[in-house]
Amino acid sequence: MNRNALPYILLAALAILPISLATGAPQATPAPAGTISRTDPALDKLLPPGTKVEKVRGDFGFIEGPVWVRSGGYLVFSDIPNNAIMKWTSDGTVTVLHTAIFKGAFPQAQGVLIGSNGLTLDRQGRIVAAEHGNRNVSRFEKDGSITVLADRYEGKRLNSPNDLVIKKNGDIYFTDPIGFARSWPANTPGAPAAELDFNGVYRITTQGKLDLLLKDVPYPNGLAFSPNEKKLYVASSRPDKFWMVYDVQPDGTLANGQKFFDATKIPGDGVPDGMKVDTKGNIYATGPAGVMVFTPQAKLLGTISFPEIPANLAWGDADGKTLYVTARTGLYRIRTNVAGLRP
C-alpha cells in the first residue's frame, strides 16, 4: 500500500462511518404480540387507544392459573404438562416454585394435563391449587407441606379440579370437569377412571365441608365473583361455548342461573376458560377469539387476541392494573385503566 494514500483512506472511512451508524442495517420490527378489536367505544375507558399487548416470556409447556402475590411482588402460575408451579418476577426471572405436583405414573406424551391448573391465594397468602392429576384441591403451607382440602364427594374421587376462587369469607368455590381423563392419550394403559357421572361446581366451607352447588353445567371451567360477591360467573367450555351467571344466596349457595353470553357461533379455537373481574364489575373472559371483555350487563365491548390460545388471566403489579395472560406456551400482559379484583 502507498503510505501517502493511507490518510485519504482513513478519511474516507471516517466519512462513511457516521452514515453507517445513522442508517445502519434495517432493524426488524418486533412482531405484534396481539391485537385489540373494539366492538363498542366504551372499551376505550378500559383499554385506551394505543394500548399494546406485550409478550413477557415464552418456552413453557401449557401455562394456566396465574395469580399475583402482592406480598412478594411476583406472579405464580401452573405449567400443567411440565408438572410445576412457576414464579415470574418483574426483572424477567423465571424459577420453579414447586415441582412434581403429580407423583403418579403417566404417559410421556405431549399434552397430558398432570399438574396443577387454577391457582389462587387464601387470606393468609397461601397458594390454593386445583390439581388435575391428583384430582384434588390443595393448599401449599408456609412450611412446604401440602394439605388436601377436598378429593372426594360422597366417597367418590373428584374428576379433575380445574379452577377456583375464594370468597371474602374464606369459602373456596371450584369447578370439576373431566379434563385429566380427556387429555389422556387414547388406547393408553392407566387412564384415570371417572367415578362421578357429572361435572360439578363445588364449595369448600371454612369448616372444611364440601358442598355440591351445581351439576347441570356441561363442562364447568373458569369462575369469578362480581365485586360485591352477589353474582358468580361460570364458564362452560364444551360442547357449546357459553357463560352462566348465578345469584349468590346469603348462605353461599347458588340460585337463578341464567345464560350470561353464548359464544358458540363466534369463530376461533379458544373456549370459555379462565376469567377475572375488574373493580367496576367488567368481566375479562377467555373465549373463542381471545380475551373477551364484557360489561356486567353482558355487553361485549371488545376482544384481545393473541398469537396463542389464552387460557387464563390475572391482574398484577403494584397498582393491579396490569392484566397478565397465560396463553399456551407464552405469558403476555396488557395495561388497563381500571384495577382488577385480586386475592
Beta strands, then each sheet from edge to edge (+ up, - down):
strand 1: 35-38
strand 2: 53-57
strand 3: 63-69
strand 4: 74-79
strand 5: 84-89
strand 6: 94-99
strand 7: 116-121
strand 8: 127-131
strand 9: 136-140
strand 10: 146-150
strand 11: 152-153
strand 12: 156-157
strand 13: 164-166
strand 14: 172-176
strand 15: 200-204
strand 16: 210-214
strand 17: 220-225
strand 18: 231-236
strand 19: 242-248
strand 20: 254-262
strand 21: 275-277
strand 22: 283-287
strand 23: 290-294
strand 24: 300-305
strand 25: 312-316
strand 26: 322-327
strand 27: 330-335
sheet 1: 1+ 24- 23+ 22- 21+
sheet 2: 2+ 27- 26+ 25-
sheet 3: 3+ 4- 5+ 6-
sheet 4: 7+ 8- 9+ 10-
sheet 5: 11+ 12-
sheet 6: 13+ 14- 15+ 16-
sheet 7: 17+ 18- 19+ 20-
end
